[in-house]
């Protein structure tokens, strides 16, 4: 940056703030950069906190991506931890800083101010919520406190008991209750199970992972139960109390009581907007800081990035709150670019995310079907497919459950959800990039993706999804769904032994190899809905029927889709 050096104060030293400081220094060697963080650390990996609690990340220091000393020495950034902003004057362009180590309050002037305060865990004012053993997950000290609590051994505790003849018994935690079934909640569930605890997950909604569509969430829930998790849906927490033995009891709205030795609150997060209110800048409809595509707030000299800001959904264009580390880092970088005089712009957030669940993973990108329905969008179609993660003849192939959403009008890819035990991130990343580039399902058909037997198939699941969707749009595979089969003629083309495992009452069974020779058994004056296990054989059957003058549709996803769609 040429001319007079600019003074930039960055409030918040984690993802968005730290990336902004580092990027700005790389662009402007003469800028005066002050980064303040009210906590004891900067640039720590808060996404890794559940794994530190679970023991996968053993050393706390591994969570520290960068340090205060590193920012000072490598980037010449005046980095101050345990330093909190207690006042902002947008008119005078000053901030008041309180040093929590000394109690001293000082005033600093700025040319540009960047707010990256993040989002705070929701901690509702429920009875007993401040009892010992109830934790939220946000900072490194939070994770440290949880580990210390979990590492307790059975012992007699006489502390605070000088006036009594008895003593309390402190027991090693064996039972955990996690409140909230979002990303952090599921990560905590997995890590507590790995530590050998009996875990109950309580979720107020009727599904875990609220961003997912319900039928895909059903698969996640089954997977949790398979791994021994006690799942309580449609039931919120009403309060907490301490039992006679010192353990906790979690009371729910339905009247149930769940005993626990540790409780993790993962109800969600709320954008930190106190600084924005101090500065008198505009908040959005969703409660976050309103910014434009260059991360400017309503005050042109104040920028905001990270979990506290409202952004445009990349696909729908709607304002939204999506607290993810990747977008926060990109936003910090863009704010730095703009301050340095570059014309960088944020494209929006499409919510690409993934969560490990024991041996599996659930990932998504783009809007869900329920979001599109809420917006009144009717120009979309959906498909389900269940391909192998890599070549089936190579050992270790696992089935993937994939849902893809796309425009009926032009085939533009809108969203995808993928669940499986192998190859999930590879596929969701391909879908995510395709969405950002405005690709259609026809582009997915032609995408050239890497293939070797241990990693994929010659027809990758991403290609396969494009081919299935394109078949639908071209009319080669007219589609129907399980929610619209009432009164229809169902043709099941599976082999008879498969029907002994699971069948649909009233369906006509003609195995696919016999279909051509038994066409006279089917009516030509009724539409026929065709099913098989995963919809592949049903597609073959649909093509036979259509080319022989029948009215036929393939039911998306077949019996595999029915198994989770029916319970959603």
For each residue, the residues with C-beta under 8 A, 3 or more apart:
1: 5 6 27 28 30 31 340 341
2:
3:
4:
5: 1 28 30 31 32
6: 1 28 31 32 111 112 339
7: 31 32 33 34 109 110 111 112
8: 24 31 32 33 34 110 111 112 113 114 339
9: 34 35 36 95 108 110 112 113 114
10: 13 17 20 21 33 34 35 36 114 116
11: 17 36 85 95 113 114 115 116 117 275
12: 16 17 36 37 115 116 117 118 306
13: 10 17 18 21 35 36 37 39 41 42 43 71 79 81 116
14: 17 18 37 42 43 44 46 116 118 306 328
15: 18 19 43 116 118 306 325 328 329 332
16: 12 19 20 116 118 305 306 307 328 329 331 332 335
17: 10 11 12 13 14 20 21 35 37 42 114 116 305 306 332
18: 13 14 15 21 22 35 42 43 65 66 71 332
19: 15 16 22 23 328 329 330 332 333 336
20: 10 16 17 23 24 114 116 303 305 332 333 335 336
21: 10 13 17 18 24 25 33 35 71 75 77 79 332 336
22: 18 19 25 26 66 71 75 77
23: 19 20 26 27 332 333 336 337
24: 8 20 21 27 28 31 33 336 339 340
25: 21 22 28 29 31 33 75 76 77
26: 22 23
27: 1 23 24 336 337 340 342
28: 1 5 6 24 25 31 339 340
29: 25
30: 1 5
31: 1 5 6 7 8 24 25 28 339 340
32: 5 6 7 8 78
33: 7 8 10 21 24 25 75 76 77 78
34: 7 8 9 10 77 78 80 108 110
35: 9 10 13 17 18 21 42 71 77 78 79 80
36: 9 10 11 12 13 80 83 84 85 97
37: 12 13 14 17 41 42 79 80 81 82 83
38: 82 83 84 85 100
39: 13 81 82 139 140 141
40: 81 82 140 141
41: 13 37 44 64 67 68 81 139 140
42: 13 14 17 18 35 37 66 67 68 71 79 81
43: 13 14 15 18 64 65 66 67 71
44: 14 41 63 64 65 139 140
45: 48 49 63 64 65
46: 14 49 63 138 139 140 325
47: 325
48: 45 51 52 57 62 63
49: 45 46 52 53 63 137 138 139 140 142 143
50: 53 54 137 143 184 187 188 190 191
51: 48 54 55 56 57 187 191
52: 48 49 55 56 57 58 60 62 63 143 147
53: 49 50 137 143 146 147 150 188 191 192 195
54: 50 51 190 191 192 194 195
55: 51 52 58 191 194 195
56: 51 52 191 194
57: 48 51 52 62 63
58: 52 55 62
59: 62
60: 52 63 64 140 143 144
61: 64
62: 48 52 57 58 59
63: 44 45 46 48 49 52 57 60 140 143
64: 41 43 44 45 60 61 67 140
65: 18 43 44 45
66: 18 22 42 43 70 71
67: 41 42 43 64 70 71
68: 41 42 71 72 79 80 81
69: 72 73
70: 66 67 73 74 75
71: 13 18 21 22 35 42 43 66 67 68 74 75 77 79
72: 68 69 75 76 77 78 79
73: 69 70 76
74: 70 71
75: 21 22 25 33 70 71 72
76: 25 33 72 73
77: 21 22 25 33 34 35 71 72
78: 32 33 34 35 72
79: 13 21 35 37 42 68 71 72
80: 34 35 36 37 68 83 97 99
81: 13 37 39 40 41 42 68
82: 37 38 39 40 99 100 101
83: 36 37 38 80 97 98 99 100
84: 36 38 97 98 100
85: 11 36 38 88 95 96 97 98 275 278
86: 96 97 98 105
87: 95 96 278
88: 85 94 95 96 113 275 278 279
89: 92 93 94 95
90: 93 279 280 281 299 301 302
91:
92: 89 109
93: 89 90 109 110 111 113 301
94: 88 89 107 108 109 110
95: 9 11 85 87 88 89 107 108 110 113
96: 85 86 87 88 105 106 107
97: 36 80 83 84 85 86 105 106 107 108
98: 83 84 85 86 103 104 105
99: 80 82 83 102 103 104 105 106
100: 38 82 83 84 103
101: 82
102: 99
103: 98 99 100
104: 98 99
105: 86 96 97 98 99
106: 96 97 99
107: 94 95 96 97
108: 9 34 94 95 97
109: 7 92 93 94
110: 7 8 9 34 93 94 95 113 301
111: 6 7 8 93 301
112: 6 7 8 9 301 302 303 339
113: 8 9 11 88 93 95 110 279 301 302 303
114: 8 9 10 11 17 20 302 303 304 305 332 335 339
115: 11 12 275 276 279 289 297 302 303 304 305 308
116: 10 11 12 13 14 15 16 17 20 304 305 306 308 328 332
117: 11 12 271 272 273 274 275 306 308
118: 12 14 15 16 272 306 307 308 323
119: 269 270 271 272 307 308 323
120: 123 138 269 270 272
121: 136 137 138 265 266 267 268 269
122: 265 267 268 269 270
123: 120 129 136 265 267
124: 129 267
125: 129
126: 129 237 238 239 240
127: 238 239 240 241
128: 131 134 239 240 241 242
129: 123 124 125 126 134 239 240 265
130: 134
131: 128 134 240 241 242 248
132:
133: 149 173 247 248 260 261 262 263
134: 128 129 130 131 240 248 263 265
135: 142 145 146 149 262 263 264 265
136: 121 123 142 264 265 266
137: 49 50 53 121 142 143 146 184 188 264 265 266
138: 46 49 120 121 142
139: 39 41 44 46 49 142 143
140: 39 40 41 44 46 49 60 63 64 143 144
141: 39 40 144 145
142: 49 135 136 137 138 139 145 146
143: 49 50 52 53 60 63 137 139 140 146 147
144: 60 140 141 147 148
145: 135 141 142 148 149
146: 53 135 137 142 143 149 150 262 264
147: 52 53 143 144 150 151
148: 144 145 151 152
149: 133 135 145 146 152 173 262
150: 53 146 147 173 195 197 262
151: 147 148
152: 148 149 155 170 171 172 173
153: 172
154: 169 170 171 172
155: 152 169 170
156: 167 168 169 170
157: 161 167 168 169 170
158: 161 162 167 168
159:
160:
161: 157 158 164 166 167 168
162: 158
163:
164: 161 167
165:
166: 161
167: 156 157 158 161 164
168: 156 157 158 161 246
169: 154 155 156 157 245 246
170: 152 154 155 156 157 246
171: 152 154 174 245 246 247 261
172: 152 153 154 261
173: 133 149 150 152 176 197 261 262
174: 171 196 197 198 261
175: 197 198 199 200 247 259 260 261 262
176: 173 192 197 198 199 200 260 261 262 263 264
177: 199 200 201 202 248 250 258 260 262 263 264
178: 181 185 188 189 192 199 200 201 202 263 264 266
179: 185 202 237 250 263 264 265 266 267
180: 184 185 202 203 265 266 267 268
181: 178 185 186 201 203 205 207 208 209 210 233 266
182: 185 186 208 209 210 266 268
183: 186 187 209 353 355
184: 50 137 180 187 188 266
185: 178 179 180 181 182 188 189 201 203 208 264 266
186: 181 182 183 189 190 201 208 209 220 224 355 357
187: 50 51 183 184 190 191 355 356
188: 50 53 137 178 184 185 191 192 264 266
189: 178 185 186 192 193 199 201 224 229
190: 50 54 186 187 193 194 356 357 358
191: 50 51 53 54 55 56 187 188 194 195
192: 53 54 176 178 188 189 195 197 199 262 264
193: 189 190 196 197 199 227 228 229 358
194: 54 55 56 190 191
195: 53 54 55 150 191 192
196: 174 193
197: 150 173 174 175 176 192 193 261 262
198: 174 175 176 228 230
199: 175 176 177 178 189 192 193 228 229 230
200: 175 176 177 178 229 230 231 232 250 258 260
201: 177 178 181 185 186 189 208 224 229 230 231 232
202: 177 178 179 180 232 235 236 237 250 252 258
203: 180 181 185 207 208 231 232 233 234 235
204: 234 235 236 237 253
205: 181 210 233 234
206: 214 233 234
207: 181 203 210 212 214 217 218 221 233 568
208: 181 182 185 186 201 203 212 217 220 221 224 231 233
209: 181 182 183 186 212 217 220 355 362
210: 181 182 205 207
211: 351 353 364 368
212: 207 208 209 216 217 220 362 364 368 417
213: 216 217 368 369 370 403 417 568
214: 206 207 217 218 370 568
215: 218 219 403 561 564 565 567 568
216: 212 213 219 220 362 401 403 417 419 564
217: 207 208 209 212 213 214 220 221 568
218: 207 214 215 221 222 564 567 568
219: 215 216 222 223 362 401 419 564
220: 186 208 209 212 216 217 223 224 357 362 419
221: 207 208 217 218 224 225 231 233
222: 218 219 225 226 564
223: 219 220 226 227 357 358 360 419
224: 186 189 201 208 220 221 227 229 231 357
225: 221 222 228 229 231
226: 222 223
227: 193 223 224 357 358
228: 193 198 199 225
229: 189 193 199 200 201 224 225
230: 198 199 200 201
231: 200 201 203 208 221 224 225
232: 200 201 202 203 235 252 256 258
233: 181 203 205 206 207 208 221
234: 203 204 205 206
235: 202 203 204 232 252 253 254 256
236: 202 204 252 253
237: 126 179 202 204 240 250 251 252 253
238: 126 127 251 252 253
239: 126 127 128 129 251
240: 126 127 128 129 131 134 237 248 249 250 251 263
241: 127 128 131 248 249 251
242: 128 131 246 247 248 249
243: 246 247 248 249 259
244:
245: 169 171
246: 168 169 170 171 242 243
247: 133 171 175 242 243 259 260 261
248: 131 133 134 177 240 241 242 243 259 260 261 262 263
249: 240 241 242 243 257 258 259 260
250: 177 179 200 202 237 240 257 258 259 260 263
251: 237 238 239 240 241 255 256 257
252: 202 232 235 236 237 238 255 256 257 258
253: 204 235 236 237 238
254: 235
255: 251 252
256: 232 235 251 252
257: 249 250 251 252
258: 177 200 202 232 249 250 252
259: 175 243 247 248 249 250
260: 133 175 176 177 200 247 248 249 250 263
261: 133 171 172 173 174 175 176 197 247 248
262: 133 135 146 149 150 173 175 176 177 192 197 248
263: 133 134 135 176 177 178 179 240 248 250 260
264: 135 136 137 146 176 177 178 179 185 188 192
265: 121 122 123 129 134 135 136 137 179 180
266: 121 136 137 178 179 180 181 182 184 185 188
267: 121 122 123 124 179 180
268: 121 122 180 182
269: 119 120 121 122 307 323
270: 119 120 122 287
271: 117 119 287 288 289 307 308 309 321 323
272: 117 118 119 120 275 307 308
273: 117 276 277 283 287 288 289 308
274: 117 277 278
275: 11 85 88 115 117 272 278 279
276: 115 273 279 281 283 289 297 304 308
277: 273 274 280 283
278: 85 87 88 274 275
279: 88 90 113 115 275 276 297 299 302
280: 90 277 299
281: 90 276 289 290 297 298 299 302 304
282: 289 290 297 298
283: 273 276 277 287 288 289 290
284: 287 288 289 290 310 319
285: 310 319
286: 310 319 320 321
287: 270 271 273 283 284 310 321
288: 271 273 283 284 308 309 310 321
289: 115 271 273 276 281 282 283 284 297 304 308 309 310
290: 281 282 283 284 297 298 309 310 319
291: 294 295 296 297 303 304 305 309 310 311
292: 295 296
293: 312 345 346 347
294: 291 334 335 338 344 345 346
295: 291 292 303 304 305 309 331 334 335 338 346
296: 291 292 299 300 302 303 338
297: 115 276 279 281 282 289 290 291 302 303 304
298: 281 282 290
299: 90 279 280 281 296 302
300: 296
301: 90 93 110 111 112 113
302: 90 112 113 114 115 279 281 296 297 299
303: 20 112 113 114 115 291 295 296 297 335 338 339
304: 114 115 116 276 281 289 291 295 297 308 309
305: 16 17 20 114 115 116 291 295 309 328 331 332 334 335
306: 12 14 15 16 17 116 117 118 309 323 328 331 332
307: 16 118 119 269 271 272 321 323 324 328
308: 115 116 117 118 119 271 272 273 276 288 289 304
309: 271 288 289 290 291 295 304 305 306 331
310: 284 285 286 287 288 289 290 291 319 320 321
311: 291 319 320 321 322 327 331 346 348 349
312: 293 317 318 319 320 348 349
313: 316 317 318 319 320 322 348 349 350 351 367
314: 347 348 349 350 366 435 436
315: 350 366 367 414 415 435
316: 313 367 371 372 375 377
317: 312 313 348
318: 312 313 375
319: 284 285 286 290 310 311 312 313
320: 286 310 311 312 313 349 351
321: 271 286 287 288 307 310 311
322: 311 313 327 349 351
323: 118 119 269 271 306 307 328
324: 307 327 328 349 351 352 353
325: 15 46 47 328 329
326: 329 330 352
327: 311 322 324 330 331 349
328: 14 15 16 19 116 305 306 307 323 324 325 331 332
329: 15 16 19 325 326 332 333
330: 19 326 327 333 334 346
331: 16 295 305 306 309 311 327 328 334 335 346
332: 15 16 17 18 19 20 21 23 114 116 305 306 328 329 335 336
333: 19 20 23 329 330 336 337 344
334: 294 295 305 330 331 337 338 344 345 346
335: 16 20 114 294 295 303 305 331 332 338 339
336: 19 20 21 23 24 27 332 333 339 340
337: 23 27 333 334 340 342 343 344
338: 294 295 296 303 334 335 341 342 343 344
339: 6 8 24 28 31 112 114 303 335 336
340: 1 24 27 28 31 336 337
341: 1 338
342: 27 337 338
343: 337 338
344: 294 333 334 337 338
345: 293 294 334
346: 293 294 295 311 330 331 334
347: 293 314 436
348: 311 312 313 314 317
349: 311 312 313 314 320 322 324 327
350: 313 314 315 365 366 432 435 436
351: 211 313 320 322 324 364 365 366 367
352: 324 326 363 364 365 366 428 429 432
353: 183 211 324 363 364 365
354: 361 362 363 364 424 425 428
355: 183 186 187 209 361 362 363
356: 187 190 360 361
357: 186 190 220 223 224 227 360 361 362
358: 190 193 223 227
359: 421
360: 223 356 357 419 420 421 424
361: 354 355 356 357 419 420 421 424 425
362: 209 212 216 219 220 354 355 357 417 418 419 424
363: 352 353 354 355 417 418 419 424 425 427 428
364: 211 212 351 352 353 354 368 415 416 417 418 428
365: 350 351 352 353 415 416 428 431 432 435
366: 314 315 350 351 352 405 413 414 415 416 431 432 435
367: 313 315 316 351 371 372 405 414 415
368: 211 212 213 364 371 372 405 415 417
369: 213 372 373 380 382 403 405 415
370: 213 214 373 374
371: 316 367 368 374 375
372: 316 367 368 369 375 377 380 405 414
373: 369 370 376 377
374: 370 371
375: 316 318 371 372
376: 373
377: 316 372 373 380
378:
379: 407 408 409
380: 369 372 377 405 406 407 408 414
381: 405 406 407 408 469 472 473 479
382: 369 403 404 405 406 481 556
383: 403 404 406 465 468 469 472 479 556 557
384: 401 402 403 535 556 557 560 561
385: 402 404 461 464 465 468 534 535 557
386: 399 400 401 402 534 557 560
387: 399 400 402 457 461 464
388: 391 392 397 398 399 400 457 461
389: 397 398 399 400 420 421 422 423 424 456 461
390: 394 396 397 422 423 453 454 455 456 457
391: 388 394 397 453 454 456 457 458
392: 388 397 457
393: 453
394: 390 391 397 453 454
395:
396: 390 422 454
397: 388 389 390 391 392 394 422
398: 388 389 420 421 422 423
399: 386 387 388 389 420
400: 386 387 388 389 418 419 420 422 423 424 427 461
401: 216 219 384 386 418 419 420 560
402: 384 385 386 387 416 417 418 419 427 461 465
403: 213 215 216 369 382 383 384 416 417 418
404: 382 383 385 413 415 416 431 441 465 469
405: 366 367 368 369 372 380 381 382 413 414 415 416
406: 380 381 382 383 411 412 413 414 440 441 469 473
407: 379 380 381 410 411 412 414 440
408: 379 380 381 473
409: 379
410: 407 440
411: 406 407 440 441 442 469 470 473
412: 406 407 438 439 440
413: 366 404 405 406 416 431 434 435 439 440 441 443 444
414: 315 366 367 372 380 405 406 407 435
415: 315 364 365 366 367 368 369 404 405 431 435
416: 364 365 366 402 403 404 405 413 427 428 431 432 435 465
417: 212 213 216 362 363 364 368 402 403
418: 362 363 364 400 401 402 403 424 427 428 431
419: 216 219 220 223 360 361 362 363 400 401 402 424
420: 360 361 389 398 399 400 401 423 424
421: 359 360 361 389 398 424
422: 389 390 396 397 398 400
423: 389 390 398 400 420 426 427 455 456 461
424: 354 360 361 362 363 389 400 418 419 420 421 427 428
425: 354 361 363 428 429
426: 423 429 430 455 456
427: 363 400 402 416 418 423 424 430 431 460 461 462
428: 352 354 363 364 365 416 418 424 425 431 432
429: 352 425 426 432 433
430: 426 427 433 434 447 449 460 462
431: 365 366 404 413 415 416 418 427 428 434 435 462 465
432: 350 352 365 366 416 428 429 435 436
433: 429 430 436 437
434: 413 430 431 437 439 443 444 447 462
435: 314 315 350 365 366 413 414 415 416 431 432 438 439
436: 314 347 350 432 433
437: 433 434
438: 412 435
439: 412 413 434 435 443 444
440: 406 407 410 411 412 413 443 444
441: 404 406 411 413 444 445 465 466 469 470 473
442: 411 445 446 466 470
443: 413 434 439 440 446 447 466
444: 413 434 439 440 441 447 462 463 465 466 467 469 470
445: 441 442 463 466 467 470
446: 442 443 466
447: 430 434 443 444 460 462 463 466
448:
449: 430 456 460 462 463
450: 455 456
451: 455 456 457 458 460
452: 455 456
453: 390 391 393 394
454: 390 391 394 396
455: 390 423 426 450 451 452
456: 389 390 391 423 426 449 450 451 452 460 461
457: 387 388 390 391 392 451 460 461
458: 391 451
459: 463 464 467
460: 427 430 447 449 451 456 457 463 464
461: 385 387 388 389 400 402 423 427 456 457 464 465
462: 427 430 431 434 444 447 449 465 466
463: 444 445 447 449 459 460 466 467
464: 385 387 459 460 461 467 468
465: 383 385 402 404 416 431 441 444 461 462 468 469
466: 441 442 443 444 445 446 447 462 463 469 470
467: 444 445 459 463 464 470 471
468: 383 385 464 465 471 472 477 539
469: 381 383 404 406 411 441 444 465 466 472 473
470: 411 441 442 444 445 466 467 473 474
471: 467 468 474 476 477 539
472: 381 383 468 469 476 477 478 479
473: 381 406 408 411 441 469 470
474: 470 471
475: 478
476: 471 472 543
477: 468 471 472 539 542 543 554
478: 472 475 542 546 552 553 554
479: 381 383 472 553 554 555 556
480: 484 485 488 529 553 554 555 556
481: 382 484 485 555 556 565
482: 485 555 556 557 561 562 565 566
483: 565
484: 480 481 488
485: 480 481 482 488 490 529 555
486:
487:
488: 480 484 485 527 528 529
489: 508 522 523 526 527 528 529
490: 485 504 506 507 508 528 529 530 531
491: 507 508 509 510 522 528 529 530 531 541 552
492: 499 503 504 507 508 509 510 531 532
493: 509 510 511 512 515 530 531 532 537 538 540 541
494: 498 499 509 511 512 531 532 533 537 559
495: 498 499 511
496: 499 500 509 511
497: 500 501
498: 494 495 501 502 533
499: 492 494 495 496 502 503 509
500: 496 497 503
501: 497 498
502: 498 499 559 563
503: 492 499 500 507 509
504: 490 492 507 531 559 562
505:
506: 490
507: 490 491 492 503 504 531
508: 489 490 491 492 521 522
509: 491 492 493 494 496 499 503
510: 491 492 493 514 515 518 521 522
511: 493 494 495 496 514 515
512: 493 494 515 532 537 540 541
513:
514: 510 511 517 518
515: 493 510 511 512 518 519 541 544 545
516: 519 544
517: 514
518: 510 514 515 521 522
519: 515 516 522 544 545 548 550
520:
521: 508 510 518
522: 489 491 508 510 518 519 528 545 550
523: 489 526 528
524: 549 550 551
525:
526: 489 523 551
527: 488 489 551 552 553
528: 488 489 490 491 522 523 545 550 551 552 553
529: 480 485 488 489 490 491 552 553 554 555
530: 490 491 493 538 541 542 545 552 553 554 555
531: 490 491 492 493 494 504 507 535 538 555 558 559 562
532: 492 493 494 512 535 536 537 538 541 558 559
533: 494 498 536 537 558 559 560
534: 385 386 557 558 559 560
535: 384 385 531 532 538 539 554 555 556 557 558 560 561
536: 532 533 539 540 558
537: 493 494 512 532 533 540 541
538: 493 530 531 532 535 541 542 554 555 558
539: 468 471 477 535 536 542 543 554
540: 493 512 536 537 543 544
541: 491 493 512 515 530 532 537 538 544 545 552 554
542: 477 478 530 538 539 545 546 552 553 554
543: 476 477 539 540 546 547
544: 515 516 519 540 541 547 548
545: 515 519 522 528 530 541 542 548 550 551 552
546: 478 542 543 550 552
547: 543 544
548: 519 544 545
549: 524
550: 519 522 524 528 545 546
551: 524 526 527 528 545
552: 478 491 527 528 529 530 541 542 545 546
553: 478 479 480 527 528 529 530 542
554: 477 478 479 480 529 530 535 538 539 541 542
555: 479 480 481 482 485 529 530 531 535 538 558 561 562
556: 382 383 384 479 480 481 482 535 561
557: 383 384 385 386 482 534 535 560 561 562 565
558: 531 532 533 534 535 536 538 555 561 562
559: 494 502 504 531 532 533 534 562 563
560: 384 386 401 533 534 535 557 563 564
561: 215 384 482 535 555 556 557 558 564 565
562: 482 504 531 555 557 558 559 565 566
563: 502 559 560 566 567
564: 215 216 218 219 222 560 561 567 568
565: 215 481 482 483 557 561 562 568
566: 482 562 563
567: 215 218 563 564
568: 207 213 214 215 217 218 564 565
